[in-house]
Amino acid sequence: TWVPPVDIYQNGDHEVVLKAEVPDMTREDIDITVDNGTLTIRGEKKVSSDVKEEQFHRVERRYGSFSRSFSLPQTVDTAKVAAEYKNGVLTVRLPLREEAKPRQVKVEVAA
């Protein structure tokens, strides 16, 4: 089994971003679910059918199924989660709820 590496960071005050390295996969190979405050990414990286097993001299890359789950903060708006797959990197954008974003309060001066 293998586990794709991920980076998770907060992008300003409006979203949390998760990036996972999943090279040589298609969008159809990746399944993303958000359920009960948990983000789960599942998929399967398959060995190329162009090369037969006996033709390999060395195999260092990992293949097979994977599953990664992450607990989401309650401040994430799970209804607005979006994902994009480009150049072998899966990017999942987790927008924060409006009430979770910091806001500036103006202080009035009393006479």
KOLKOL-270538 format. One line per 10 residues: their letters; for each residue z, x, y of N, C-alpha, C, O, CB. Coordinates in steps of 0.02 Angstrom, whole numbers, plus 32768, in hexadecimal, padded with zeros to 4 digits. Each point is the difference from the previous one (the first is absolute). Glycine has a CB too. Layout:
% KOLKOL-270538
A) Z:X:Y:Z:X:Y:Z:X:Y:Z:X:Y:Z:X:Y; ...
***
This chain:
% KOLKOL-270538
TWVPPVDIYQ) 8000:802A:7FC5:8000:7FD6:803B:8000:802B:803E:8011:803C:7FFD:802B:7F6A:7FC5; 7FB2:803E:8075:8000:8024:803F:8018:7FD1:8036:7FFF:7FC3:7FF9:7FA2:8088:7FE2; 8076:7FD3:805B:801A:7FDA:8038:7FDE:801B:8040:8008:803A:8010:8069:7FB0:7FB5; 7F6A:7FEC:805E:7FE0:8019:803D:8033:800F:8036:802F:7FDA:8009:7F6B:7FE4:7FDB; 805E:807A:803F:802F:8010:8036:7FF5:7FD2:803C:7FC8:7FEB:800D:803B:808D:7FCD; 8033:7F78:8049:7FFC:7FD4:803A:8024:801E:803C:802E:8028:7FF9:7FCB:7F75:7FBB; 7FF1:8050:8087:8023:800C:803F:800F:7FBB:801D:7FD6:7FD4:7FFF:7FF1:809E:8016; 8076:7F86:8005:8012:7FC1:8021:801D:8013:8044:802E:8029:8005:7FE9:7F9B:7F8C; 7FCF:801D:80A3:8018:800F:8043:7FFB:7FC3:802D:7FDB:7FD1:7FF1:8003:80A6:8001; 8048:7F89:8044:7FFE:7FCA:8030:7FD0:8014:8038:8007:8036:801D:8070:7FA5:7FC7
NGDHEVVLKA) 7F5B:7FF9:802B:7FCD:800C:8033:8016:7FDC:8040:7FF0:7FC5:800A:7FB4:8047:7F9E; 807F:8017:8082:801A:7FE1:803E:8033:7FCA:7FF0:8027:8007:7FD1:7F6C:8011:8068; 806C:7FB4:7FEE:802F:7FC8:7FF6:7FDF:7FC4:7FE0:801D:7FCA:7FFD:8022:805E:8065; 7F83:7FE0:7F84:7FDE:7FC4:7FE9:7FEF:7FFE:7FB5:7FEE:7FCA:7FE7:7FE5:8031:8089; 8032:803D:7F6C:7FF1:7FFC:7FB9:801B:803C:7FD9:800E:8035:801C:7F8C:7F8A:8001; 806D:8036:7FA1:800E:8035:7FD1:7FBF:800B:7FD9:7FDE:7FD1:7FEF:80A0:8012:8007; 7F71:805C:7FFE:7FC2:8011:7FDE:8010:8027:7FC0:8029:802E:8000:7F98:7FD5:806E; 801E:7FE9:7F5C:8006:8024:7FC0:7FBB:801B:7FEF:7FCF:7FDB:8000:8091:7FDB:7FD7; 7F9C:808B:801A:7FC1:801F:7FEC:800A:801E:7FBA:802F:8025:7FF5:7FAF:7FF3:8084; 7FF4:7FD7:7F59:8004:8019:7FBC:7FBF:8023:7FEE:7FC9:7FE7:8010:8087:7FBC:7FD0
EVPDMTREDI) 7FB5:8096:8000:7FC5:8024:7FE8:7FEC:7FE5:7FBC:8023:8009:7FCF:7FFF:805F:8072; 7FA5:7F77:7FBD:7FE6:7FE4:7FC1:7FB5:8010:7FFC:7FD6:7FD2:8005:8082:7FD1:7FFB; 7F96:809D:7FF6:7FB9:8013:8000:7FDB:7FE7:7FC2:801E:7FF1:7FCC:8001:8073:8076; 7FA0:7F97:7FC5:7FD3:7FEC:7FCA:8010:7FBC:7FE4:7FF7:7FF4:7FC4:7FFD:8082:8020; 8022:7F5D:8047:800C:7FBB:7FEB:7FD7:7FD2:802D:7FEB:8014:8036:808B:8008:7FA0; 7F80:7FA7:8013:7FDF:7FCE:8029:8034:7FCD:8016:8037:7FFE:7FE5:7F5B:8012:7FDE; 805C:7FC6:806D:802E:7FCC:8016:8013:7FD2:7FC7:8038:7FE6:7FFD:7F95:801E:8075; 8005:7FF2:7F60:800D:7FD4:7FC6:8033:801E:7FD0:801F:7FDB:7FD9:7F6D:7FF9:8032; 807E:806D:7FF7:8030:8022:7FD5:8047:7FFC:801A:802F:8013:7FDD:7F76:803A:8000; 8064:7F9B:8061:8041:8000:8021:8017:7FB9:800C:7FDA:7FD6:8018:800C:8098:801F
DITVDNGTLT) 805A:7F84:7FB9:801D:7FBE:800A:803F:8008:802A:802C:8028:7FF0:7FA6:7FAD:7FA1; 8033:8005:80A6:8039:8003:802D:8020:7FBB:8003:7FDD:7FCE:800C:7FEE:8090:8038; 8077:7F9F:7FB1:8024:7FC0:8006:803E:800A:802C:801E:8035:8001:7FB8:7FA6:7F8D; 803B:7FF0:8095:803E:7FFE:8027:8025:7FC3:7FE7:7FE9:7FC7:8006:7FE5:8073:8061; 806E:7FD1:7F7C:8026:7FC9:7FE4:804B:800E:800A:801A:8034:7FEC:7F8B:7FB4:7FBF; 807C:7FE8:8074:8049:8003:8008:8018:8042:801E:8030:801E:7FE9:7FD9:7F96:7FB5; 7FD5:8062:8097:8015:803D:8023:7FED:8041:7FDF:801B:8035:8012:8040:7F88:8018; 7F78:8040:7FA5:7FEB:803D:7FDC:7FB4:8006:8002:7FDC:7FD1:7FF0:8089:8028:7FC5; 7F83:8041:805F:7FB9:8010:7FFF:7FF2:8027:7FC0:8020:8033:7FF2:7FD8:7FCF:808E; 7FD8:7FE6:7F57:7FEE:8022:7FC2:7FB6:8012:8001:7FD6:7FD6:800F:8085:7FED:7FB2
IRGEKKVSSD) 7F97:807B:802F:7FBB:8018:7FFB:7FF5:8014:7FB7:8025:8029:7FE5:7FD8:8000:8095; 7FD0:7FBA:7F67:7FEF:800F:7FBA:7FB7:8013:7FFD:7FD8:7FEC:802A:8081:7FC4:7FAA; 7F96:8076:7FF9:7FBA:8011:7FF7:7FF6:8029:7FC2:802E:8010:7FDB:7FC2:7FEB:809E; 7FD0:8016:7F7C:7FEF:802B:7FC8:7FC8:802F:8014:7FCB:7FEA:8018:8059:7FBD:7F96; 7FE9:8099:8049:7FCD:8033:800E:7FE2:8013:7FBE:8022:8019:7FD3:801B:8013:8094; 7F81:7FC9:7F93:7FDE:800A:7FC0:7FDA:8042:7FFF:7FE7:8017:8034:8010:7F6D:7FBE; 8004:809A:7FD3:7FD8:803C:7FF7:7FB7:7FEC:8005:7FEC:7FCB:7FE6:806D:806C:7FD0; 7F7F:7FF2:806B:7FB9:7FF1:8008:7FDF:7FF9:7FBC:800B:8028:7FD3:7FF4:8016:809A; 7FD8:7F8E:7F8C:7FDD:7FF5:7FC0:7FC2:802D:7FFB:7FE0:8001:7FCC:804A:7F88:8032; 7FC6:809C:8037:7FC6:802D:7FFF:800C:803F:7FD6:7FD1:8020:7FE8:8011:7FB5:8089
VKEEQFHRVE) 805F:803C:7F86:8011:803D:7FDB:8027:7FED:7FC1:8031:7FDB:8004:7FD1:806A:8068; 7FE8:7FD5:7F5B:8023:7FF3:7FC2:803C:802E:7FF9:8002:8036:801D:7F92:7FA5:7FAD; 809D:800E:8011:803F:8026:7FF8:7FF4:8047:7FE7:8020:802F:8018:801B:7F67:7FD1; 7F97:8074:7FE8:7FF4:8042:7FE4:7FDC:802F:8032:7FFB:803C:7FF3:8000:7F90:7F9B; 7FEC:8019:80AA:7FDE:8029:8032:8030:8020:8032:7FED:802D:8024:7FB0:7F89:7FCE; 80A0:8032:8010:8030:801B:8030:8017:8046:7FEC:800E:800C:7FC5:8018:7F7F:8055; 7FDF:80A1:8016:801D:8042:7FF6:8049:8000:8016:802A:8022:7FE3:7F66:8014:802E; 807F:7FA2:8022:8044:7FFB:801B:8007:7FBB:8021:7FD2:7FE8:8021:8036:8098:7FF1; 8032:7F61:7FE4:800F:7FC1:8022:8044:8007:8021:8034:8003:7FDE:7F88:7FB9:7FCE; 8044:8048:8097:803E:8007:8025:8011:7FC1:8028:803A:7FF4:8011:7FB1:8087:7FF5
RRYGSFSRSF) 7FE2:7F5D:8009:800D:7FC4:8027:801E:7FCA:7FD2:7FF4:8000:7FC4:7FAD:801C:808B; 8087:7FB9:7FCF:8022:7FCB:7FD9:7FD6:7FC1:7FFF:7FDE:7FEE:8030:8091:8043:7FF0; 7F94:7FAC:7FA7:7FDD:7FC1:7FF7:8030:7FCE:7FE0:8035:8012:7FE6:7F5C:8029:800E; 805C:7F86:800F:8028:7FCC:7FE1:801A:7FCD:8032:7FED:8001:803B:8032:8050:7F6D; 800C:7F84:8040:801D:7FCB:802A:803B:801A:8028:8022:802F:7FEC:7FB9:7F7C:7FC0; 8030:8035:808D:803B:8010:8028:801B:7FC0:8020:7FDC:7FCE:8006:7FF8:80A7:8010; 806A:7F8E:7FFD:8021:7FCA:8025:8036:801E:802C:802A:8026:7FE8:7FBD:7F86:7FBB; 8018:8043:809D:8033:8016:802F:8019:7FC4:8026:7FD8:7FD6:8017:7FF4:809D:7FF4; 8075:7F88:7FFD:801E:7FC8:8025:802D:801B:8037:8022:8033:7FF8:7FDA:7F84:7FA1; 8004:8027:80A0:8026:8014:803A:8024:7FC3:801E:7FE1:7FCC:8009:7FCD:8092:800E
SLPQTVDTAK) 8091:7FAA:7FF6:8026:7FCA:8022:7FED:8000:804A:7FFF:8034:8020:8061:7FD6:7F8E; 7F90:7FBB:806B:7FEC:7FFA:8045:803B:7FEC:802B:802B:7FD9:7FEB:7F62:8007:7FF2; 8077:803B:8060:8035:7FEA:802D:7FF4:7FB7:8013:7FC7:7FE8:7FFF:8048:808E:802E; 8026:7F66:7FE2:7FFA:7FB9:8012:7FD9:7FF6:8040:7FEC:7FC8:8010:8080:8023:7FB6; 7F8A:804B:8060:7FDC:7FFB:803F:7FB4:7FFC:7FF7:7FDC:7FF4:8030:8081:804A:8005; 7F8A:7FCD:7F8E:7FB8:7FFD:7FF3:7FE9:7FB8:7FF9:8021:7FD7:7FDE:7FE4:8099:7FE8; 7FC3:7F80:805A:7FE1:7FBD:7FFA:7FD2:8001:7FC3:7FC6:8015:8006:8041:7FD6:8079; 8012:8000:7F48:7FDA:8006:7FC1:7FC1:7FD5:7FFF:7FD3:800C:7FD8:8098:800B:7FEF; 7F90:7FB7:8064:7FC4:7FD6:8003:7FC5:8024:8021:7FC8:7FE9:7FFA:8083:7FB3:800B; 7FC2:809B:801D:7FCB:8023:8025:7FF1:8045:7FE4:7FE0:8029:8022:8043:7F98:8043
VAAEYKNGVL) 7FF2:804E:7F5E:7FF3:8041:7FE2:7FB4:8007:7FF4:7FDF:7FD1:7FE9:8094:8030:7FDF; 7F72:803B:8048:7FB9:800D:7FF7:7FF7:8043:7FDF:8029:802D:8008:7FBA:7F8D:805D; 7FE6:804E:7F75:7FF3:803F:7FDE:7FB7:8015:8009:7FD3:7FD6:8007:8086:800F:7FA5; 7F9D:805E:8054:7FBE:801C:8007:7FFB:803C:7FD1:8030:8026:7FFA:7FC6:7FB2:8080; 7FD0:8030:7F66:7FF5:8039:7FD4:7FC4:8027:8019:7FC9:7FE6:8005:8068:7FDD:7F98; 7FDA:807D:8074:7FCA:8029:801C:800B:8049:7FEE:8038:801A:8007:7FB9:7F94:8058; 7FDB:8073:7F89:8002:8047:7FEF:8039:8013:7FD1:801F:8034:8008:7FAE:7FE2:8067; 8041:7FBF:7F61:8034:800E:7FCE:8047:7FF4:8017:802F:8011:7FDD:7F84:8041:7FF7; 8055:7F91:8068:8043:7FF2:801A:8007:7FB5:800B:7FD8:7FE0:8022:802E:8092:8016; 802E:7F72:7FAB:8011:7FBA:800A:8032:7FFC:8039:8034:8020:7FFE:7FB8:7FC4:7F87
TVRLPLREEA) 8004:7FF4:80AE:802C:7FF7:803A:8017:7FB7:8001:7FD7:7FD3:8004:7FEF:8089:803D; 807C:7F9A:7FBB:801D:7FBD:8003:8026:7FFA:8042:802D:8028:800D:7FDB:7FCF:7F73; 7FE5:7FD9:80A8:8020:7FF4:8041:8030:7FC5:7FFA:7FED:7FCA:7FEC:7FAF:8065:8052; 80A3:7FDF:7FD5:8035:7FCE:7FFA:801A:7FF0:8047:802D:8022:8018:7FF3:8008:7F73; 7FC3:7FA3:8096:8015:7FF1:8044:8048:7FE8:8003:8018:7FDE:7FD3:7F72:8005:8048; 8097:802F:801C:8045:7FE9:800A:7FFF:7FBB:8021:7FD3:7FF0:8027:8056:8088:7FE4; 800A:7F60:7FE6:8006:7FBE:801E:800C:8008:804B:801D:8032:8016:8011:7F9D:7F7E; 7FBE:8000:8091:8008:8002:8049:804A:8008:8013:8010:8027:802D:7F8A:7F91:7FE0; 8093:8025:7FD0:8046:8003:8012:801F:8044:7FEF:8036:8011:8019:7FD1:7F75:7FD5; 7FD7:80A2:7FE8:801A:8041:7FEE:7FEC:8037:8031:801C:8036:8001:7FE1:7FA6:7F87
KPRQVKVEVA) 7FD1:8015:80A1:7FE8:8032:8030:8030:8005:803A:801A:7FCE:8018:7F6F:801B:7FC6; 8082:8054:803A:802D:8008:8039:7FE1:7FE0:803E:7FC3:8002:8009:806C:8068:7FC5; 7FFB:7F7B:805C:7FE7:7FE4:803E:802C:8017:8039:803B:800F:7FF6:7F96:7F8D:7FCE; 8012:8067:8075:8025:8017:803A:801D:7FC3:8025:7FDE:7FCE:800B:7FD8:8098:7FFF; 808A:7FA0:8009:8022:7FCB:8023:800E:8018:8047:801C:8036:800A:8018:7F9E:7F8B; 7FB8:8004:809B:8009:8013:8046:8049:7FEE:8015:8018:7FC9:7FF2:7F6B:8024:8028; 809D:8042:8006:8045:7FF5:8016:7FFF:7FE8:8048:7FE4:8021:802C:8048:8038:7F84; 7FF2:7F6E:805B:8004:7FE4:8044:803F:801B:8022:8033:800B:7FDF:7F8F:7F8D:7FFD; 803A:8074:8064:803A:8019:8027:8021:7FC5:8021:7FE1:7FDA:8025:7FE8:8096:7FEF; 8078:7F87:7FDE:8026:7FC9:801E:8018:8014:8045:8013:803A:800B:8012:7F9D:7F83
A) 7FDA:7FFA:80A0:8014:8010:8045:804B:7FFB:8009:8019:800C:8037:7F7A:7FCA:7FF1
***
